Every structure is written in structure tokens, then in C-alpha cells.
């Protein structure tokens, strides 16, 4: 390996380390954001539960309006959550693809991300003489798909709850 090739390899390795750190940071942010949105939704459900009467009675128009507003804003928050999840996935994929490129182009002996792609596409892989296998659901369901489903379902719940509480109580 010439001095020029060695420098190129070192730069690629440094870029790889930096990108890996960025990928890890993005993943940490992703889970922190999800936790925050879950806490906000739990708080909104709690507030809604606290302002509603416990027994079956005619609810005042003010309580109905407040209940509807809470449901409306909660649905908006969940819509924003969907956008945040999609954007987070885009950043994650961006760093991930760059890492695969560096492995392929400059760091052929490193196959972490390229082999991960193989593992998730085939559902099985052998590393160091040990076999690893994904179940059929884990093979097909990306974490971002599941993370998109949660706020999407909650949007429907908030809309349904808002309609129910403003019309039928």
C-alpha cells in the first residue's frame, strides 16, 4: 500500500467513525423524540380524563369544547410526530448508505453495514461460524414502519375520541 493509498484509507476510516457516531446519535435522538411524543400523548389522555366527569351526566358545553380542543391538538401533535419519524428515518438512511459506500469503496475488510443489509433481506446470516436467523415478522417489519404506525393509530384514536366526546356526551 502506497503512502497515498494509506492516507486515503485513513481518511475513509475517520469518515467511517464519524458517520457511525452520527448514526448512533440519530438513533438516540429518534428514541428520545418518540418517548417525548408518547409522554405528551399520555399527558393529554390524563388531562382529558381529569376534566371529564366520572359519572354519567350531561356534560357542559364548555367541557365538550375543551375536550374537542384537546383531541384536535393531540391529533395535530401526532401528525407532527409522523413527520418527525419520517425525517428521522431519512437521516438514518442517509448515514447508513454513506457507511455502506465507504465499506464498499474504501474499507473492503469492514462489512458491518453491508452484511446487515444481507441479514435483513435474506433473513439469515452466518458470522464467525454462528448462524443468526430473523423471524418472518422481524424480517419484513422495519422499526420505522412500526414507529410510523403508532402516531397514525393515535391520530385516528384522537379524531374518533374528539368526535365522540363532542357529539355523544
PADRENTI-897469 format. One line per field, with one value per atom (N, C-alpha, C): residue in one letter; chain; x, y, z; residue number from 1; atom name. Coordinates in steps of 0.02 Angstrom, whole numbers, plus 32768, in hexadecimal, padded with zeros to 4 digits. Each point is the difference from the previous one (the first is absolute). Layout:
<atoms>
rest <- [A,...] $
kette <- [A,...] $
px <- [X,...] $
py <- [Y,...] $
pz <- [Z,...] $
nr <- [NUM,...] $
atom <- [CA,...] $
</atoms>
This chain:
<atoms>
rest <- [X,X,X,X,X,X,X,X,X,X,X,X,X,X,X,X,X,X,X,X,X,X,X,X,X,X,X,X,X,X,X,X,X,X,X,X,X,X,X,X,X,X,X,X,X,X,X,X,X,X,X,X,X,X,X,X,X,X,X,X,X,X,X,X,X,X,X,X,X,X,X,X,X,X,X,X,X,X,X,X,X,X,X,X,X,X,X,X,X,X,X,X,X,X,X,X,X,X,X,X,X,X,X,X,X,X,X,X,X,X,X,X,X,X,X,X,X,X,X,X,X,X,X,X,X,X,X,X,X,X,X,X,X,X,X,X,X,X,X,X,X,X,X,X,X,X,X,X,X,X,X,X,X,X,X,X,X,X,X,X,X,X,X,X,X,X,X,X,X,X,X,X,X,X,X,X,X,X,X,X,X,X,X,X,X,X,X,X,X,X,X,X,X,X,X,X,X,X,X,X,X,X,X,X,X,X,X,X,X,X,X,X,X,X,X,X,X,X,X,X,X,X,X,X,X,X,X,X,X,X,X,X,X,X,X,X,X,X,X,X,X,X,X,X,X,X,X,X,X,X,X,X,X,X,X,X,X,X,X,X,X,X,X,X,X,X,X,X,X,X,X,X,X,X,X,X,X,X,X,X,X,X,X,X,X,X,X,X,X,X,X,X,X,X,X,X,X,X,X,X,X,X,X,X,X,X,X,X,X,X,X,X,X,X,X,X,X,X,X,X,X,X,X,X,X,X,X,X,X,X,X,X,X,X,X,X,X,X,X,X,X,X,X,X,X,X,X,X,X,X,X,X,X,X,X,X,X,X,X,X,X,X,X,X,X,X,X,X,X,X,X,X,X,X,X,X,X,X,X,X,X,X,X,X,X,X,X,X,X,X,X,X,X,X,X,X,X,X,X,X,X,X,X,X,X,X,X,X,X,X,X,X,X,X,X,X,X,X,X,X,X,X,X,X,X,X,X,X,X,X,X,X,X,X,X,X,X,X,X,X,X,X,X,X,X,X,X,X,X,X,X,X,X,X,X,X,X,X,X,X,X,X,X,X,X,X,X,X,X,X,X,X,X,X,X,X,X,X,X,X,X,X,X,X,X,X,X,X,X,X,X,X,X,X,X,X,X,X,X,X,X,X,X,X,X,X,X] $
kette <- [A,A,A,A,A,A,A,A,A,A,A,A,A,A,A,A,A,A,A,A,A,A,A,A,A,A,A,A,A,A,A,A,A,A,A,A,A,A,A,A,A,A,A,A,A,A,A,A,A,A,A,A,A,A,A,A,A,A,A,A,A,A,A,A,A,A,A,A,A,A,A,A,A,A,A,A,A,A,A,A,A,A,A,A,A,A,A,A,A,A,A,A,A,A,A,A,A,A,A,A,A,A,A,A,A,A,A,A,A,A,A,A,A,A,A,A,A,A,A,A,A,A,A,A,A,A,A,A,A,A,A,A,A,A,A,A,A,A,A,A,A,A,A,A,A,A,A,A,A,A,A,A,A,A,A,A,A,A,A,A,A,A,A,A,A,A,A,A,A,A,A,A,A,A,A,A,A,A,A,A,A,A,A,A,A,A,A,A,A,A,A,A,A,A,A,A,A,A,A,A,A,A,A,A,A,A,A,A,A,A,A,A,A,A,A,A,A,A,A,A,A,A,A,A,A,A,A,A,A,A,A,A,A,A,A,A,A,A,A,A,A,A,A,A,A,A,A,A,A,A,A,A,A,A,A,A,A,A,A,A,A,A,A,A,A,A,A,A,A,A,A,A,A,A,A,A,A,A,A,A,A,A,A,A,A,A,A,A,A,A,A,A,A,A,A,A,A,A,A,A,A,A,A,A,A,A,A,A,A,A,A,A,A,A,A,A,A,A,A,A,A,A,A,A,A,A,A,A,A,A,A,A,A,A,A,A,A,A,A,A,A,A,A,A,A,A,A,A,A,A,A,A,A,A,A,A,A,A,A,A,A,A,A,A,A,A,A,A,A,A,A,A,A,A,A,A,A,A,A,A,A,A,A,A,A,A,A,A,A,A,A,A,A,A,A,A,A,A,A,A,A,A,A,A,A,A,A,A,A,A,A,A,A,A,A,A,A,A,A,A,A,A,A,A,A,A,A,A,A,A,A,A,A,A,A,A,A,A,A,A,A,A,A,A,A,A,A,A,A,A,A,A,A,A,A,A,A,A,A,A,A,A,A,A,A,A,A,A,A,A,A,A,A,A,A,A,A,A,A,A,A,A,A,A,A,A,A,A,A,A,A,A,A,A,A,A,A,A,A,A,A,A,A,A,A,A,A] $
px <- [802B,7FD5,802D,7FF5,8028,7FEB,8028,7FF2,7FBE,7FF4,7FC2,7FC3,8006,7FC9,7FF5,8036,7FFA,7FDC,8010,7FDD,7FB6,7FF2,7FBA,7FDA,8021,7FE2,7FF3,8030,7FF9,7FC7,7FFC,7FCA,7FBC,7FFD,7FC1,7FEE,8031,7FF3,7FE8,801E,7FEA,7FB9,7FF2,7FBC,7FCF,8015,7FD6,7FEF,8031,7FF6,7FD0,800B,7FD6,7FB7,7FF8,7FBD,7FDE,8026,7FE4,7FE8,8027,7FEB,7FC0,7FFD,7FC4,7FC3,800A,7FC9,7FE8,802F,7FED,7FDC,8018,7FE0,7FB9,7FF7,7FBE,7FD0,801A,7FD6,7FEB,802E,7FF1,7FCC,8009,7FCE,7FBC,8001,7FC1,7FD9,8021,7FDC,7FED,802A,7FEE,7FC3,7FFD,7FC6,7FC1,8005,7FC6,7FE7,802E,7FED,7FDD,801A,7FE1,7FB9,7FF6,7FBD,7FD1,8019,7FD7,7FEB,802F,7FF0,7FCC,8008,7FCF,7FBB,7FFC,7FBF,7FE3,8029,7FE9,7FE6,8023,7FEB,7FBD,7FF7,7FC2,7FC6,800B,7FCC,7FF0,8033,7FF6,7FD7,8013,7FDB,7FB8,7FF6,7FBB,7FD9,8021,7FDF,7FF0,802B,7FF5,7FC8,7FF6,7FCD,7FBB,7FFD,7FC0,7FE1,7FBE,7FE0,8005,8004,8007,7FBE,7FC9,7FBF,7FDE,7FCC,7FDC,7FD1,8012,7FD7,8005,7FD5,8004,803D,802C,803E,7FF4,801C,7FF6,8020,7FE6,801D,804A,8013,8045,802E,7FEC,8028,8002,7FC8,8000,8031,7FFF,802D,8049,800E,8045,8016,7FD5,8010,800F,7FD7,800C,8042,800F,803F,803C,7FFC,8036,800B,7FCA,8005,801B,7FE9,8018,804B,8017,8047,802A,7FE5,8024,8008,7FCC,8005,8035,8003,8034,8045,8007,8041,8015,7FD0,8010,8012,7FE0,8012,8048,8012,8045,8030,7FEB,8028,800E,7FCC,800B,8036,7FFD,8032,8045,8005,8041,801C,7FD6,8016,801B,7FDB,8015,8042,8007,803E,803A,7FF3,8034,8016,7FD0,8011,802C,7FF1,8027,8048,8009,8045,8024,7FDE,801E,8015,7FD3,8010,803A,8003,8036,8044,8005,8040,800F,7FCE,8008,801B,7FE2,8017,8047,8012,8044,8032,7FEC,802B,800A,7FCB,8006,802E,7FF9,802B,8049,800F,8046,801A,7FD7,8015,8011,7FD5,8008,803A,8005,8030,8046,8005,8042,8013,7FD0,800E,7FE3,8018,7FE4,8002,802F,8005,7FCA,7FDF,7FC9,7FBF,7FD6,7FC1,7FC3,8005,7FCB,7FBD,7FFE,7FC0,7FEB,802F,7FEF,7FE5,801D,7FE7,7FBD,7FF4,7FBF,7FC9,800F,7FCF,7FF1,8034,7FF7,7FD5,800E,7FDC,7FB5,7FF0,7FBA,7FDD,8024,7FDF,7FF6,8032,7FFB,7FDF,8005,7FE3,802E,803C,8031,8046,802F,8046,802C,803C,8030,803C,8010,8039,802A,803F,802E,7FEA,7FE3,7FEA,7FBE,7FE1,7FC0,7FC9,7FC9,7FC7,7FD0,7FE6,7FCD,7FC5,7FC4,7FC5,7FCA,7FE1,7FC8,7FBE,7FD1,7FBD,7FE0,7FC9,7FE1,7FE8,7FE5,7FE8,803A,8034,803B,8023,7FFD,801F,7FDC,7FBF,7FD8,7FF3,7FFB,7FEB,803C,800C,8034,7FE9,802F,7FEE,7FDD,8014,7FE0,7FB8,7FF1,7FBA,7FD5,801A,7FDB,7FFB,8035,8000,7FD3,7FF1,7FD1,7FB8,7FF7,7FBD,7FE4,802A,7FE9,7FDE,8022,7FDE,7FC4,8005,7FC7,7FC2,800A,7FC8,7FE6,802E,7FEC,7FDA,8010,7FDA,7FB8,7FF6,7FBC,7FDC,8024,7FE2,7FEB,802D,7FF0,7FC5,7FFE,7FC9,7FBF,8001,7FC4,7FE9,802F,7FF0,7FE4,801E,7FE8,7FB9,7FF1,7FBC,7FD0,8013,7FD5,7FF2,8034,7FF8,7FDB,8005,7FDD,7FB8,7FF0,7FBD,7FD5,8020,7FD8,8007,8016,8005,7FE2] $
py <- [7FC5,803B,803E,802B,803D,8032,8033,8034,8023,800C,801F,7FD5,7FBE,7FD2,7FFB,8001,7FFC,803D,803B,803D,7FFD,7FE9,7FF9,7FCF,7FC9,7FCE,801F,8025,8020,8033,8028,8031,7FDD,7FCB,7FDA,7FE2,7FE7,7FE3,8036,803B,8037,8015,8004,8012,7FCA,7FC2,7FC8,8006,800F,8008,803B,8037,803A,7FF1,7FE1,7FEE,7FCF,7FD1,7FD0,8024,802F,8028,8028,801C,8026,7FD2,7FC4,7FCF,7FEE,7FF4,7FF0,803B,803C,803B,8008,7FF5,8005,7FCC,7FC5,7FCC,8013,801C,8017,8037,8030,8036,7FE4,7FCF,7FE1,7FE5,7FD9,7FE2,8035,8033,8036,8026,800D,8022,7FD6,7FC0,7FD4,7FFF,7FFD,8001,8041,8038,8040,8003,7FE9,8000,7FD1,7FC8,7FD2,8020,8022,8022,8037,8026,8035,7FE2,7FC8,7FE0,7FE5,7FE2,7FE7,8039,8039,803A,801A,8002,8018,7FD1,7FBF,7FD0,800B,800C,800B,803F,8037,803F,7FF6,7FDE,7FF3,7FD8,7FCE,7FD7,8028,8030,8028,8033,801A,8034,7FE2,7FC2,7FE0,7FE6,8006,7FE6,7FB4,7FE6,7FB8,7FDB,8020,7FE1,8017,7FDC,8011,803A,803A,803C,8027,8032,802C,802D,8000,8026,8046,8030,8046,800C,8030,8010,8015,8020,8015,7FC3,7FCD,7FC3,7FDC,7FFF,7FE1,8023,8042,8027,7FF4,8002,7FF4,7FBA,7FCF,7FBB,7FFB,8021,7FFF,8021,8039,8024,7FD5,7FDE,7FD4,7FC9,7FE2,7FCA,801B,803B,801F,800D,8021,800F,7FC1,7FCE,7FC1,7FDE,8003,7FE3,8026,8042,8027,7FED,7FF7,7FEC,7FBC,7FD2,7FBF,8005,802E,800C,801A,802E,8018,7FC8,7FD3,7FC6,7FD5,7FF6,7FDB,8020,8041,8024,7FF7,8005,7FF9,7FBA,7FCD,7FBB,7FF8,8019,7FFA,8025,803A,8027,7FDC,7FE6,7FDB,7FC3,7FDE,7FC7,8016,8039,8019,800E,801F,800C,7FBF,7FD2,7FBF,7FDD,7FFD,7FDF,8023,8042,8026,7FEB,7FFF,7FEC,7FB7,7FD6,7FB9,7FF2,8020,7FF7,8019,8036,8019,7FCF,7FE1,7FCF,7FC3,7FEA,7FC8,8013,803D,8017,7FFF,8019,8000,7FB9,7FD3,7FBA,7FE3,800C,7FE4,8021,8041,8026,8001,8007,800D,7FCE,7FE0,7FD6,7FBA,7FDE,7FBF,7FCC,8007,7FCF,800A,8039,800E,7FF4,7FD5,7FEE,8006,8028,8004,8012,8036,8017,7FDB,7FEB,7FD8,7FBD,7FE2,7FBF,8008,803A,800C,8001,801E,8000,7FB9,7FD8,7FBA,7FDC,800B,7FE0,8010,8040,8014,7FED,7FFD,7FEC,7FB4,7FD9,7FB8,7FE2,8024,7FE7,7FD2,7FF6,7FD6,8013,7FF2,800F,7FD5,7FF4,7FDB,802E,8008,802A,7FD9,7FF8,7FDC,7FB9,7FDF,7FBB,7FF8,8037,7FFD,801C,7FDC,8015,802A,8034,802C,8001,7FFB,7FFE,802F,8025,802B,7FDB,800E,7FE4,8025,7FE5,801E,8048,800D,8044,8031,7FEB,802B,800D,7FD1,8009,8036,8003,802D,8045,8003,803C,802A,8037,802E,8027,8013,8025,8041,801F,803F,7FF6,7FC6,7FF1,7FFB,7FDE,7FFA,8044,8027,8042,8031,7FF4,8029,7FEA,7FC1,7FE6,801C,8009,8017,8044,8034,8040,7FFF,7FD8,7FFC,7FE4,7FCD,7FE3,8032,8022,8032,803A,8013,8035,7FE9,7FC2,7FE6,7FFD,7FEC,7FFC,8046,8031,8044,801E,7FF4,801A,7FDE,7FBE,7FDC,8015,8008,8015,8047,802B,8046,8002,7FD9,7FFF,7FE3,7FCA,7FE1,802F,801E,802B,8040,8019,803F,7FF4,7FC4,7FF3,7FD4,7FD1,7FCE,8003,8037,8002,8040] $
pz <- [8000,8000,8000,7FD0,7FFB,8035,8008,8032,7FEF,7FC0,7FEA,8010,7FF2,800F,804B,8026,8049,801B,7FE6,8016,7FEF,7FC4,7FE9,802E,8011,802C,8045,801B,8042,7FFF,7FCB,7FFB,7FFD,7FD9,7FFA,8044,8024,8042,8031,7FFE,802B,7FEE,7FBF,7FEA,8018,7FFC,8015,804B,8028,8048,800E,7FDC,8009,7FED,7FC7,7FE9,8030,8019,8030,803E,8019,803A,7FF0,7FC4,7FED,7FFC,7FE7,7FFC,8046,802D,8045,8021,7FF4,801C,7FE5,7FBF,7FE2,801E,800D,801E,8047,8027,8043,7FFE,7FD3,7FF8,7FEC,7FD4,7FE9,803C,802A,8039,8033,800A,802E,7FE8,7FBE,7FE4,8008,7FF3,8007,8049,802E,8047,8011,7FE6,800E,7FE5,7FC3,7FE3,8025,8017,8027,8043,8020,803F,7FF4,7FCB,7FF0,7FF6,7FDB,7FF5,8042,8029,8040,802B,7FFF,8027,7FE6,7FBF,7FE3,8013,7FFE,8015,804A,8028,8048,800C,7FDE,8007,7FEC,7FC9,7FE8,8034,801D,8034,803F,8010,803D,7FF8,7FC4,7FF8,7FF3,7FED,7FF2,8041,8008,803D,8003,803C,800A,7FF5,8014,7FF9,7FBF,7FED,7FC3,800F,7FE5,8008,7FBF,7FFB,7FC6,800B,7FCE,8004,7FE6,8022,7FEB,7FBC,7FDB,7FBF,8005,8036,8009,8004,8025,8007,7FBD,7FDC,7FBD,7FD2,8001,7FD5,8013,8040,8017,7FED,8007,7FEE,7FB5,7FD8,7FB8,7FEF,801F,7FF3,8013,8038,8015,7FCC,7FEA,7FCE,7FBE,7FEC,7FC2,8002,8036,8005,8008,8021,8007,7FBC,7FD7,7FBC,7FD8,8007,7FDD,8019,8041,801C,7FE4,7FFA,7FE2,7FB7,7FDC,7FBA,7FFC,802C,8002,8012,802C,8012,7FC3,7FD6,7FC2,7FD5,7FF9,7FD8,801E,8042,8022,7FF5,8005,7FF5,7FB9,7FCF,7FBA,7FF3,801D,7FF8,8022,803A,8024,7FD8,7FE1,7FD6,7FC5,7FE3,7FC8,8014,803A,8018,800E,8022,8010,7FC0,7FCF,7FC0,7FDD,8005,7FE1,801C,8042,8020,7FF1,8003,7FF4,7FBA,7FCE,7FBB,7FF5,8021,7FFB,801F,8037,8020,7FD2,7FE0,7FD1,7FC5,7FE8,7FC9,8015,803B,8018,8007,8019,8005,7FBB,7FD1,7FBD,7FDA,8004,7FD8,801E,8043,801E,8037,801E,803B,7FF5,7FCD,7FED,8038,802E,8036,8035,7FFF,802F,7FDB,801C,7FDF,802E,8032,8033,7FE2,7FDB,7FE6,7FC1,7FD8,7FC5,8015,8034,8016,8024,801F,801F,7FCC,7FC6,7FCA,7FE9,7FFB,7FEC,8034,803F,8037,7FFD,7FF6,7FFF,7FBF,7FC9,7FC2,7FFC,8016,7FFD,803E,8037,803F,8026,7FE6,8023,7FE9,802C,7FF1,802D,7FE9,8029,800C,8040,8014,8031,7FF0,802D,800D,7FCF,8008,8024,8014,8023,7FD3,7FFE,7FD6,8028,7FDF,801D,7FD0,801C,7FD6,801C,7FD3,8013,7FF5,802B,7FF5,7FC5,7FE5,7FC5,800C,803B,800F,8007,8023,800A,7FBD,7FD3,7FBE,7FD7,8006,7FD7,801F,8042,8022,8017,7FDD,8015,803D,802A,803D,7FEF,7FC9,7FED,7FE9,7FE4,7FEE,803F,8031,8040,8022,7FFC,8020,7FDC,7FC2,7FDA,8011,800C,800F,8042,8032,8041,7FFB,7FE6,7FFC,7FCF,7FCC,7FD0,8023,8028,8026,8033,8022,8032,7FE0,7FC3,7FDD,7FF9,7FEB,7FF8,8044,8033,8043,8017,7FF8,8016,7FD9,7FBF,7FD8,8015,8007,8016,8045,802D,8044,8000,7FD8,7FFC,7FE6,7FCD,7FE5,8034,801F,8032,803A,801B,803B,7FF1,7FC3,7FF1,7FE9,7FEA,7FE6,802D,8023,8023,804C,801A,804A,801B] $
nr <- [1,1,1,2,2,2,3,3,3,4,4,4,5,5,5,6,6,6,7,7,7,8,8,8,9,9,9,10,10,10,11,11,11,12,12,12,13,13,13,14,14,14,15,15,15,16,16,16,17,17,17,18,18,18,19,19,19,20,20,20,21,21,21,22,22,22,23,23,23,24,24,24,25,25,25,26,26,26,27,27,27,28,28,28,29,29,29,30,30,30,31,31,31,32,32,32,33,33,33,34,34,34,35,35,35,36,36,36,37,37,37,38,38,38,39,39,39,40,40,40,41,41,41,42,42,42,43,43,43,44,44,44,45,45,45,46,46,46,47,47,47,48,48,48,49,49,49,50,50,50,51,51,51,52,52,52,53,53,53,54,54,54,55,55,55,56,56,56,57,57,57,58,58,58,59,59,59,60,60,60,61,61,61,62,62,62,63,63,63,64,64,64,65,65,65,66,66,66,67,67,67,68,68,68,69,69,69,70,70,70,71,71,71,72,72,72,73,73,73,74,74,74,75,75,75,76,76,76,77,77,77,78,78,78,79,79,79,80,80,80,81,81,81,82,82,82,83,83,83,84,84,84,85,85,85,86,86,86,87,87,87,88,88,88,89,89,89,90,90,90,91,91,91,92,92,92,93,93,93,94,94,94,95,95,95,96,96,96,97,97,97,98,98,98,99,99,99,100,100,100,101,101,101,102,102,102,103,103,103,104,104,104,105,105,105,106,106,106,107,107,107,108,108,108,109,109,109,110,110,110,111,111,111,112,112,112,113,113,113,114,114,114,115,115,115,116,116,116,117,117,117,118,118,118,119,119,119,120,120,120,121,121,121,122,122,122,123,123,123,124,124,124,125,125,125,126,126,126,127,127,127,128,128,128,129,129,129,130,130,130,131,131,131,132,132,132,133,133,133,134,134,134,135,135,135,136,136,136,137,137,137,138,138,138,139,139,139,140,140,140,141,141,141,142,142,142,143,143,143,144,144,144,145,145,145,146,146,146,147,147,147,148,148,148,149,149,149,150,150,150,151,151,151,152,152,152,153,153,153,154,154,154,155,155,155,156,156,156,157,157,157,158,158,158,159,159,159,160,160,160,161,161,161,162,162,162,163,163,163,164,164,164,165,165,165,166,166,166,167,167,167,168,168,168,169,169,169] $
atom <- [N,CA,C,N,CA,C,N,CA,C,N,CA,C,N,CA,C,N,CA,C,N,CA,C,N,CA,C,N,CA,C,N,CA,C,N,CA,C,N,CA,C,N,CA,C,N,CA,C,N,CA,C,N,CA,C,N,CA,C,N,CA,C,N,CA,C,N,CA,C,N,CA,C,N,CA,C,N,CA,C,N,CA,C,N,CA,C,N,CA,C,N,CA,C,N,CA,C,N,CA,C,N,CA,C,N,CA,C,N,CA,C,N,CA,C,N,CA,C,N,CA,C,N,CA,C,N,CA,C,N,CA,C,N,CA,C,N,CA,C,N,CA,C,N,CA,C,N,CA,C,N,CA,C,N,CA,C,N,CA,C,N,CA,C,N,CA,C,N,CA,C,N,CA,C,N,CA,C,N,CA,C,N,CA,C,N,CA,C,N,CA,C,N,CA,C,N,CA,C,N,CA,C,N,CA,C,N,CA,C,N,CA,C,N,CA,C,N,CA,C,N,CA,C,N,CA,C,N,CA,C,N,CA,C,N,CA,C,N,CA,C,N,CA,C,N,CA,C,N,CA,C,N,CA,C,N,CA,C,N,CA,C,N,CA,C,N,CA,C,N,CA,C,N,CA,C,N,CA,C,N,CA,C,N,CA,C,N,CA,C,N,CA,C,N,CA,C,N,CA,C,N,CA,C,N,CA,C,N,CA,C,N,CA,C,N,CA,C,N,CA,C,N,CA,C,N,CA,C,N,CA,C,N,CA,C,N,CA,C,N,CA,C,N,CA,C,N,CA,C,N,CA,C,N,CA,C,N,CA,C,N,CA,C,N,CA,C,N,CA,C,N,CA,C,N,CA,C,N,CA,C,N,CA,C,N,CA,C,N,CA,C,N,CA,C,N,CA,C,N,CA,C,N,CA,C,N,CA,C,N,CA,C,N,CA,C,N,CA,C,N,CA,C,N,CA,C,N,CA,C,N,CA,C,N,CA,C,N,CA,C,N,CA,C,N,CA,C,N,CA,C,N,CA,C,N,CA,C,N,CA,C,N,CA,C,N,CA,C,N,CA,C,N,CA,C,N,CA,C,N,CA,C,N,CA,C,N,CA,C,N,CA,C,N,CA,C,N,CA,C,N,CA,C,N,CA,C,N,CA,C,N,CA,C,N,CA,C,N,CA,C,N,CA,C,N,CA,C,N,CA,C,N,CA,C,N,CA,C,N,CA,C,N,CA,C,N,CA,C,N,CA,C,N,CA,C,N,CA,C,N,CA,C,N,CA,C,N,CA,C,N,CA,C,N,CA,C,N,CA,C,N,CA,C,N,CA,C,N,CA,C] $
</atoms>
